[in-house]
C-alpha cells in the first residue's frame, strides 16, 4: 500500500496548498498535519472500500473514546513507521518533534473510554467489523493544572491546530430535535487501523452545530447575544465531556448529550440500512449495538420511537427488534453511577421519549405479572419510580445481553447488585473480563522490552496473540535474562524521569522504587489511603532517621470531576503531603512525592513501563475491573492491591506470591457492613490517628475551603448520604502498610523482585483486549 514517492510528493503539495509554505520554513505542528494527511491519502482507498460492505456488523455506542495520539500508533499498525522515519531523515524533518506536536484527542477520561479505544484497535486487528459512535468534544474533559496544590481546570484545546486524522462528512449530517430547539449532528470519521491487517474500521464522532448559526434580524436590532443564541445552545452539546451537573442546567445538558449521541447514531444506521434493504424488518439481523454503560441507554427508547413514529411499526414489534439488537455492558455497582434522571427533565425536553419509556415500563410490568410476580416484587423492576427514570433498568430490559467486566464484578452483579434481574432473566448475564491492546501498551510504549520478547520467543506473533507470552516463563530463573530485564526497567525509569523533569520541573531518583498510582480520582479508588501511608512513613522516618527503607518515589496521576468537592480535596491533600515531604531535608530524600499534571494517554505511555509497583488499592467489590492494573502487569510490574476487580484474575494468572495483596475481601466487608466502626482502627492502629488528625490539626492548610475537614468528617462522622469511612480506609490501613513493608523487603533482592515482575509479564496473555473482543464478537454480537 505505502508508496514512498507519492508520500514525499503529498507532503510538499499539502505544505504548499494548505499552508503556503515549504519544509524549511514551517512549524512542527504544520509538519505533523501534512505528514498525517499524506498518510491518510494513502489509506483512503482501502478505507472507502470497506465502509460500504453489507454484512452483519457491531456498533459500539460510547460517551468516551480515550484514543491517545494517533500518529505513531497508526504508523505502527500500518507497518510503515520505519519507512516514514527514513523519509523524514531524508527530508531533514525531526520525527520525534512531529510526534510530540500531536495533542491527545480530548474524547475521553478514564477506563471506560480507554477500554473503548482498545476494543476498536483489537477489532480492526482481528478483522472484526466493529464501528464506534461517539461525540467530538471540542474541549475534551479539561486541561488540569495545579495552583497552590488545588486542581484548576481550563479548556483542553486539542483541536486548535486541526485534526488531520478525521474526515468531515457534512452530507451525512442529521437533525436532532428537542422540544425547545433542533440542531444538526455533523459526522467526523476517524480511521481505526488494524495491526498488519487489511481492515480499517471507523469511529464516527458527532459534532453539534446549529441549523441557523446566525440570526441576522436580531443582530440588526443590536441584540447581539440573541443573534448567536441558537449557535451557542447547539455547540454546548459537544463542547465538553461530562459537563458539571451540580444543578439542573448541567443535568439537562448531560441528557441532551446522551440523546444527541444516541439519536444521531441510530438515524445514521437506519438511513444506511434503508438505503440497502428499503425496510427495517431485518435491522436486528445486520446490526449488533453495544451500549458502553448507561450513557447511551436512551438509544433504546429512541430506536423504538424511530420504528413506531417514522417507520409505522407497532410498539410490540419495535420492542422485540430493539431487544435483539442491543446489548449492555455494566461498568459499576456504585449506585450513584447507575444513572437515574428526574422524570421532569425528560418531560421538559424529550416528551415523546418519556412516553416511549412509559410504554417500555408498562410492557415490563405486564411481562412480570404474566410470570406470576406479586405487586410488591414487581415494584423493584419499575423503570419509572419515585419520580426517577432508571437508565440501567432500560438497558437491561431493552437488551438481549448484560455483561460485567471482570469475574468478581459479574459475580457481584448476579449475587447482589442486580440479583432480582438475574432471577428473572439469567440467560442475559455473562462475564467479559476487560483487556488492553498490547500494540499501544507494550509495542509502542516499551519498544525495548518488545524487542527482547520477540528475540526470546523467536517470533513477533505475540503482537496479535498475547497468550504466547506464557512461553517466557521458562526464563523466570535465568539470571542473565533477568538482569537484562532489570536494565530495561531502569532505562524506562530514566526516560520517565527525564519526561517528568521537562513537564513538571521535578527530579526523580531512578535508584528509588517508582511506586505509581494513576487512575481517575474517586474515593473508592483510595488515593487517600496511599497518601496516609506516605505521611505515616514520613513520620516514622522523622522519628527514626536510621530506619532502613529503600528510597521511594510516589507518583500520582488523576483528574477529579470539576464538581466533586471531596475528590478535589484529596488532590489538595496529596499535594500538601508532597510539599511537606519534598522540602524536608532531614529525611535525606528517602521519599519523594509527585502528582503529575494533566495525566493522559501519552503520560501513561511513559508511566506504565517505568513502574516498580502498581497501586491498585480500591475497596474490595467497588472496582468493576480496572485496566491500568493490566497495563502495569504487561510491562512487568507487580501489583500492590486489594482482592478487587481484575486484580483477582491477575493473581490467579501470575500467583499471589508474585504480587502484594492486602485488605478485607468482599465477603468480610459484607459481614461487617452494619457493625463497622472506624474509630476502633483510628484509636488502636499505631500511627493512624496521627495521619488522620493531620487533616484538622493545622499540619496542612486547605486555605479555608473546608476540604480537609470534609475528608476528616467522612472518615469518622459520615454525612447524610453515606456512613463514616464507607470505603474502609482505616480498616485496611495496617494491612496496606504491611504489604508496603513486604514490597520494600523484596526490592532488596533484585533478582527475586525481577522474577516476580517477569512472571507477571509472562502471565499477562489473558488480559489482551483481542481476547475480550473476540469473545464479544462470538458470544454477544454473533458476527
N, C-alpha and C positions, 0 to 999 in steps of 0.2 A: 504493500500500500504506500509506503513512505517514499516520496520522490525528492531527493536532495536538491536537484536543480530547481524544481518548482518551489520548494521551500525557501530557497535563497531569493528567488525572484519575487515571491509573495512578500517577504519581509521588506524588500526595497520598495515594492509597489505600495504596500499599505502605509509605510512611512511617508511616502510622497502624497498619496491620495487622501489619506485620513488626517495627516498632521502637517503636511507641507514641509517636511524636514528630511534629514538623512541620518545614517548611523552615527556619524561623527558629532552631530550637533543636537542630540536628543537626550531625554532623561531615561532613567531605568524604568520608570512607570510606563512611559510610552513604549519602550522596547518590550516590556512584559506584554502589553496589549497586542502589539503587532506580531510578536513571535507566537503568542497564543492563537491569534486569528489565522496565522499561517498554518498552524497545526489543524485548526478547525476546518480550514479549506480542504485539507487532505482527507479528513474523516467524514465530511458531509455526504458524499455519495453513498457510502456504506450505511450511514445512519438513516438517510432518507429511504433507502431500500427497505430497511427493517421496520420503519414506522407504520407501514401500511399492510403488514402481514395480518391475514384474517385467521386467527386461531384463538383458542381459549387463553386468556391472559389473566394475570393477577395485578391488582392495583392497590398501592399502599397509601392510605389516607393518613397524613400525619401533620400535626401543627408544627413539628420541628424536623429539620434535617440538618444535623450538625456536621457539615461536609468537610470543613477544613479547607486548606489550599488545594486547588485543582491542578496547578501547573505540573509539578513533578510527579504527582500521583498518576496523572493521565499519561505522561511520557513513559513512566514505568510500565503501566498496563498496556500501552501500545507497543512496548518493547523497542522504543526508538530513543531512549534517553541518552545513550552513548553517542548515537549519530547526531543528535541535536547538540550535545556538548562539543562534539568535534567541529560542527559548523559554526558554533558560537566562537570557538577559538580562532577559526579561520577568519571570521569577521571581526575579531578582536572585541568581542562582547563578553562581559563577565557574567557567566551563567548564574553564579551564586547571587550576584546583585539583582538579576532579573527575578530569581526565585524569591528573594526577600522583599521584592516590591509588591508582591501579591498580598492582599489582606484576606484574612479568614472570612469566608462568607457568613454574614450575620443571620443565619437561618435557624439557629438552634441554641440550646443552652446546656442541657445535661445529658444523662444516659439515654433518655427517651429518644432524643434527636440523633445522638451518635449511633445508637442501635439501628435507627432507620437508615443512616448513611452506610453502615456496614452491610446491611441487608441488600441495599441496591448494588454495592460492589460485588457481593458474593453471587447475587442472582445473575448479573451480567457475565461474571467469570464462568459460571456453570450453565450458561445458555438457557436460563430460566426467564421467560417473558414477564418481567415484573416492572411496572411503571409506577413512579412516585407522583403524588399530588400534594402540594403544599402551598405556602404563601411566601411571596417575595417581599420580605420585610425590608423597608428602606433603611431603617436604622438599627436593625438587629434587636438584641435584648437591651444592652447598653455597653458602653465602654467604662470599665471600672478603674478608678484611681483611688488612692488613699490620701486624705487630708487630715493631719493630726491623728492618724490611726482610724478615722472614720471612713467608711465606704462612700465614695462620691460617684454619681452616675452622670454620664454625658452621652450624646448620640454616637453610636457606632457608625461612622460614615464609610462603610465598607464599599459603597458604590461610587465614591467620589471620583475615582479615576476610570470608571466604566467597568463593565463586566464582559470580557471577551468570550467567556465560556457559556453564554446564554444567547438564545435567538428569540427576538420578539416576534410573536405570531398574531398581530393585531386582527387579521382577517378571521381568526378563530375565537375572537372575543365573545362574551355572552353577557346578558343583562341580569343583574341580581336585584330583586325587589324587596324592600322592607315597606311597612305600612306608611312610613313618613317620607321616604325618598328611595330612588333607584340609582344604581351605579353600574359601571362597566367593569367586568373582570377580564383583564388582558393577560394572555398566557406568555410566559417566557420559558422556553425549553432548554434544558441542560443535558448534554450527553453523558450517559453513565457507561463508561468503557470497561469491558471485561478484561481481565488479565490474560494476554495472549489468547484471546477468544475472538470469534467473528461477530459476537453480539455487542451491539450498542443499544442499551435501553434508554429511556427518557425520564427525567424528572421534570414535571411541568409545574411551574410556580406561577401563582396568580397575583397580579398587581392590581390594586383597586384604583380606578380612575373615574372621574366624573363623566357623565353623559354630556353635560353642558358645563365646560370648565370656566366659563366667564359670562357673567350677566352684564351685558353692555348697558342696559337701561338703568340698572342700579348704579353702575359706575358713573354714567352720565348724570345721574341725580346726586352724585357725590357721596353715595352710601358705599364706600369702598369695601367695608367688611362684608356687606351683603353681596357685593359683586363676585366674591370668591367663596361664598359660604358653601355652595354645593361641592366645589372642588375640595375644600378642606374636610368636609364631612366624609366624602368618598375616600380621600387619601389617608385619613386617620385609620381606616380599617387595616391597611397594610403598612402602617408606619412603623410599629414597634411590636416585637414579640412579647406576649404576656404583659400587656399594659397594666399598670397598677389598678386593682379593682377594689380598693378600700371603700369606695362609695358607689352609688347607683350608676352614675355615668360610666365608671370604669367597668362595672359588671355588664352593662348594656353593650359596651364596646367589645368586650370579650365574646358575648353571644353573637354579635354581628360578625366578628372574625370567624367564628366557628361555622356559622351559617354560610358566610361568603365562600369559605373553602369547600364546604360540602356541596352547596348548590352549584357552584361553578364547575366542580369536578364531575358531578353527576350529569349535568346538562351536556358537558363535553362528551361523556361516554355515550349518552343517549343519542346525541347528534351523529356520532361516528357509527354507532350500531345501526341506526335507521338508514344511514346512507348506504350501508352494505346490505341489510336484510329487508328494509322497508317496514319493519314492525318490531315490537319488543317482547313478543311472547317467549322467545328463546334467549332473552337477555342473560338469564342466570346460567345458561349453558356455555356462554363465551366470556363471562366476567366473574372473577372472584375478587371481592373487595375486602381488604383487611383494615379494620379500624384500629389505629395505634393509640390505645387508651380511649377515654371518653370525649376528648376534644372534638372529634368528628362524628359523635354519636347522633347528632341531629341529621346526619345523612339518611338515616333510616326513615324518619317521617317525611323528609324532603323527597326521597325516592318514591315513596308511596304517593305523595302529593303529585309528583310528575306523572305517575301512571294513571292516577284517578282523574285528575283535573285536566291534564293535557293530552292523555292518550286513551281516555274513555274505558279504563279498566274498572271493574268493581273492586271494592276495598278488599274483600277476602282474597281474591286472586293476586292483587298487588302485594298484600302482606306475605303470601306464600312465596312470591318471587323474591321479595326482599329477604326473607328468612333463608332462602337457598343461595343468595348472592353474598350476603355479609358474614364476616366472622370478626371476632372481637378479642383483642389482646388486653388483658388486665395487667397493669403495672404497679398496683399498690393495694395495700389493705388499709391504708390510713383513711379514716372516714372523711377527713377534710379534703382529701384529694379525689374522692369519688364524687364527681361534680353533681351538685343539686342547684337548680336555678329557681328563683321565685316565679310562680305562675304569672304574676303581673307583668314581668318582663316580656314573656312570650306573647301575652295578650296585647301588649302595647306595640311591639314592633313586628311580631310574626303571628298574627291571629290565626291564619289558616293552618300554620304548622301546629299551633296549640290544639286546634280542632282535630287534626290528624292524630296527635299524641293522645287525646281523649279517646279516639276510636281504637287506637292500639291498646290502651289501658283497658277499655271495655272488652276487647277481644281476649285479652289475657285473663280477665276475671271470669268470663264465660267458660274459657278452657279449664280453669281451676275448679269452677263449680261442677262442670261435667266430670272432672276427675274425682269429685267427692270431697273436696276440701271444704271445711267449715268456714263461715264468715270470719271468724276470729283468725284462722290460719291464713285466709286469703289476704287479710289486711297487710301482711308483711310484703306482699308482692305488688302492692299498688304503686304504679308509676307516678301518679299524681297523689300526693299525700301531704297533709298539713301545709298546704299552700306551696309545696315544692315539687319540682319535676326531677325525678331521679334518672340521670342520664345513663348510669350503669345498668339500670333495670331495662331501659330501652335497648341498650346494646346487647344484653343477654337474651331477652325475648326476641329481638329482631334479627338474631344471628343463628347460624347453624353450628357454630363452634365458639367456645370460650376457652382461652388458654392462659395459664400462668407462665412465668418466665424463668423459673427455677424449680427444682423438685420440691424444696421446702415451701416455697411460695405457693405452689399449686396445692400442696397438701393443706396449707392453712386456709386457702380459699375453699377447698372441699369440706374440710372438717370444722371450719369456724366461720370465716368472714362471709362466705356465700353458701353455707351449708344447706339452708332451705331450698335454694335454687338447685343445688346438686341433687337434692332429694326428689325433685320433680322432673329433672332432665339430665340425668347423669351422663347420657351419651354425648352431650355437648362438651364436656370438660376434658381437657388434656393438657399435658405439660409440653412446653417447648423452651428448654433452657437456652438462655441468650448466648450469643457468641460475638466475636470480634473478627475483623478481617486482618489476616496476617500480612496482607500486602502493605497496608499502611503502618501497622503497629509493630512490624518486625523488619520486613524487607526495606521499607522506606525509612523508618525511624532508626534502625540499627543495622546498617549495611555491613558493619564489621562482624557482628555476630551472625548475620545471614550468610556471609561468605564462609565462615567457619562451619556452619551447619551443612551447607552444600558440599563442602570439601569432605567432611566426615561421612555424610550419607552417600557421597559419590553420585548425587543427583540433586537437581533443584525442584523435583516433583512435589516437595513439601509445600511449595508456594501455592499449590492448588489442592493439596491433600495433606493437611496438617498432622493427621494421625501418624505420619511417617516419623515425626519427632520421637515417637516411642522407641525407635531404633537407636537413639542416642543414649539410652540407659546404660548400655554396656561401657560407656566411657566415664561413668559416675565415680569410679575408683581409680581412674588413670590420672596420676598427679601432673603429668605433662600437659594433658588436656585441660585440667582444672586450673593450672597456672596460666595457660593461655586465656582461658575464660576470665580469670581474675584481672588480667591485663586489659581485656576488652572493657570490662566493667569500669576499671579505673579511667580508661580513655573516655568513656561516656560521661563519667563524673567530671572530668576535666572540661569536656565540651559544654556540659550544663553549667559548670561554674563560670566559664567564660561568657556564656549567654546571659546568665543572671547578673553578672557584673556589668555587662553592657546595658541591660534593661533596667536594673534596679540600683546600680551603683553599690553593690553589696558583695563582699568577698566571702567565698566558702572555702573551707579547708577540705581538699579532696581526700585527705587521710582520715577524715571523720566518717562516721556512719551517716549516710544520707537516708533519713527517716522521713518519708513523704506521705502526706495525706492531701489528695487533690480530688475534689468532688463538690457538687452543689452544696451550699451551706444550708443545712437543716438540723434542727435539734436532734432528730433521731439518728443522724449520721455521727453525732457526738464529737465534733471538733473540740467541744468544751472539755471532754474527758482527756483528750490529748493535751490540751493547754494546762489542765490541772496537774497532769503528770510532769510536764515540763517545769512548772512552778515548784512542785514538790522536789524534783531533782535539783533545782537551783537552790532551794533552801537547805537541802542535805549537803550540797557542796559548800555552801556558806558555813554550815556548822562543822563540817569536816573537810578541810581543804585537801586532806590526804586520801579522800575517798577514791578508790580505784575504779574508774569507768573509762570506756573508750570515748574519745571525742565524738560529739553528736551534733549533726546539723538537722534541725527540724524544719521541714519545708511544707508550707501550706499553700493551697491554691483553691479559691472558691469564690463564687458570687452569691450574694443574698438577693432575694427578690426585693425590689425597692420598698415595698410596703411591709416587709417582715421585720418588725422592730427588734425582736429578740435576737434573730439571726444577725442583724447588723450590730447588735450589742456584743455578740460573741466575736465578731471580726474585730471590733474595737478592743475587746479584752485581750485577744491574742496579740494584737499589735502593741498593747501596753506591756504584756509579758515580754515580748520581743525587745522593747525599748529598755526594760529593766535588765534583762539578761545580757543583751549585747553590749551594754555600756558599763558593765561591772567588771573592771579589770581584775578584781580579786579572785575571780573563778578561772582566770588564766585561759580564757577562750575554750573552756572544756565543752560548753554547749553554746550553740548559736541558733537563732530563730529568724526565719524569713517568711513573710506572707507575700507571695508574688502577686503582682497586679495584673488584672485582666486575663486570668487563666483561660486559655482556649486550646483548640486542637494543636496548633503549631507549638505552643508551650508544652503541651502534653507529649508531643513527639520528642522533646528534649528530656522531659522529666521521667517518663516511664523507663527508658533504658538505663538511667543513671541511678535508680533507687537501690538501696541495700535492704530496706524494709518497706513493705506495702501496708499502709494503715487502712484496715477495713473493719472498723470498730463500732458499727451500728448496733443498736439494741436488737437482740435476737428476736426475729419474727417481723421486723419492721422493713428491712431492705428486701425488696422483691427479688432482686438478683444481684445487681451491680455488674458493670463490665470493666471498670477500672481495675478491679482485682485480677481480671483475666489478662489485661494488658501488662500489668506488672509481672504476673506469672510467666507470660510468654517471653519476657525479657530477662528471666532468671532472677526473680526476686521472691523471697519467702514472704508469706503473709503473717502479719500480727493482727489477729482479728477474732471476732466472735463467731459462733456457730450459727451463721445467718446467711440468707440469700444463697448465692452461688459459692460462698466460702465452703459450704457443706460439701459440695461436689468437688471443689478444688482439693480439699484434704482427702476426699475419697480417692482421687486420682493420684495425688502426689504424696499422701501419707501425713498423718498427724505429726510424725517425728520430723518432718521437713518444714513444718510451719509452727507458729506460736499462737495456739488457740486458747482463749480465755473466756471468762464471763459466764453468767447464767444463760441457760438454754431456754427455748420456748416453753418447754414443759414446766420448768421450775418457776418461770415468771407467771405462768397461768395459775400455779398453785398458790403463790403469794399475792396474787392480784389484789385481793381485798384487804390484806393484812400488812402489806409492806409499809414500813415506817423508815424514811431515810435518816431520821435523827439517830437511830441506832448506829448507823455507819458514820455519820457526821461526828458523833461523840467518841466512838470506840476505835475507829481505824486510825492508826498512827499517822499524823501529818495531814490528815484530810481536813480537819476543822480549820487549820491554818490557811490552806489554799482557798477553801470556800469563803472564809471570812475576809480574804483579801478583796473580795468584791465590794465590801462595805466598810472596811476599817481604815480607809484612806491610803492604802498602799497604791491604788491606781485611781486615776482621775477620768471620769466619763464626761467631764465638763458640764455637769448639771443636767444631763439628759435623762437621768434616772435609769439608764440602760443596765448598769451593773446591779442596782437594787432589784430591778425586774428579774434578772437572771437568778439572783440570790433567792428571791421570794419563790420563783418557780421551782427551786430545788427543795426548799424547806417549808413552804406555806401552801403553794399551789394557787390557783385562781378559779374563776367562775367556770372555766371550760375544761380544765384538766387538773388532776391532783398533783401533789408535790412530787418532784423527781419522777415524772411519768416515764422517762426514758432510762431510769435505773443507773444513772451515772455514779451516784455514791455507792450503790451496791457493788458495781463492777470495778470500782477504783483499785482496790487492793489486788484483785486478780489480774488486772491490767498491769499494775506495777510489777508484779511477779513475772508476767510474761515479758515485759521490757527488760527486766534483770536477766532473764534466761537468754534473751536475744543478745544482750551485751556480752554475756559469758561465751556464747557460741562464736561471736565475732572475733574473740581472742584466738580462735582456732581456724585460721584462714582456709585451710583445705577442707575441713569439715563443714564450715559455713558455705564454701563454694559448692560442695557436694549437695547440700540442701537446695541451693539456688539452681544448680544444674538439673537436679531431679524435678524441680518444679517446671522448668522449661520443657524438659523431655516429656512431661505428663500433660502438657497444655493442649494436646491434639483435639480433645473433646470440645474445646471452647472456641472453635472456629465458627464464625457466622456462616461459613459454607455448609457445615453440618446442619445448623439451625434452619437455614433457608431451604435446603433440600428436604428437610422434614416438613416444613410448612407446605412446600410445593406438592409433596406426595400425599400428606395426611390431612391437610386442610383445604388447599386450593384445588387439589385433584387435577393438576396440569398434566 
